[in-house]
Amino acid sequence: MSVKITTVVKQLPKYSRDTKDIIPFVEQWMADQDNRFKRKVIKIFEGAGVDKRYSIMDPIEVFTNPSFQGRNDIYIREVKALAKQALEKALEKAQWKATDIDFLITVSCTGIMIPSVDAYVINDLEMRQDVVRLPVTEMGCAAGVSGIIYAKNFLKANPGKRAAVIAVEAPTATFQLEDYTMTNMVSAAIFGDGAACVLLSSHEEDEGPEILAEEMYHFYNATEMMGFKLVNTGLQMILDKDVPQRITDHFPNIVHPFLSKSGYKIEDVDHLIFHPGGKKIVQTVEDLFGSLGKNINDTKEVLRLYGNMSSATVLYVLEQFMDRGVEKDALGLMLSFGPGFSAQRVLLKF
């Protein structure tokens, strides 16, 4: 019995701006800062590899609404709508009904809400009252792949079932108006908002890339490298500048033993479905993977078009592969990194 990914869709928020159109807002926000510092920040935005990003808020509101409660209220309202829309779109694409879903996983780390967003989706779409639900709230950028791992394990243990993973994130709701550190600047330059939905199945008749293997990899002594700190004004980004180097140092242990357990080598992998955490991380992995004559063009394209949408981003990369079509029996390695510090891996056979 195999578990397959049958469908992937993205769902974008209603606001969007090109990076060049956001820079004037940034300049106005930094009006009281030193000119040298302002030039440095603008260069960060211009060199982030992000041409456009989407948002649950209009840019004017992003730069003028400092209230944690105000931003979080918008987050709650908008992620409920985005999650519902993403699942509806995925169900329509797969020609499934909402009542076909046995296991519902929702992923988000950029706001706070109890009950979690899955409860609202169940009500809005009148899903079955016995659907199993799992909210994943504190795994950051890695959680899109984490959700797939959890869904796969559930489906492997329950043949003939179907699962949905909905990742919905709004990093703009975490932007700190009184924080002029480089961490806040870099996160503002690379992040955008977005949602995605993945449908998985252990029904024999359902088609899609098969999940051959999945594993998590946890870095020791790295809990302070990435995450959020809860402050009076909301969720303040933590992002260590040494993350790319740590990834480089651990990359052999992350990739080679994992593939070896399934009888493969890195040379056997045809496609890397990699989470675009930011330009430096993308360049780091591109150098490592490019030495094998392979590319991560889809990852770079998603970063350019949408920015880093935390957990949802790698699912946008996966959607590009699935919608374009991949040669039969090709191997794909899904890879994402997140707080902990951790790496999540899924091996796919198309």
Secondary structure, DSSP 4 states (H G I P E B T S, - for coil): ---EEEEEEEE--SEEEEHHHHHHHHHHHTTTS-HHHHHHHHHHHHTSS-SEEEESS-HHHHTT---HHHHHHHHHHHHHHHHHHHHHHHHHHHT--GGG-SEEEEE--SS--SS-HHHHHHHHTT--TT-EEEEE-S-GGGHHHHHHHHHHHHHHHSTT-EEEEEEEE-GGGG--TT--SHHHHHHHHHB--EEEEEEEE--TT--S-EEEEEEEEE-TT-TTSEEEEEETTEEEEEE-TTHHHHHHHHHHHHHHHHHHHTT--GGG--EEEE----HHHHHHHHHHHHTTT---HHHHHHHHHH-B-GGGHHHHHHHHHHHH---TT-EEEEEEEETTTEEEEEEEE-
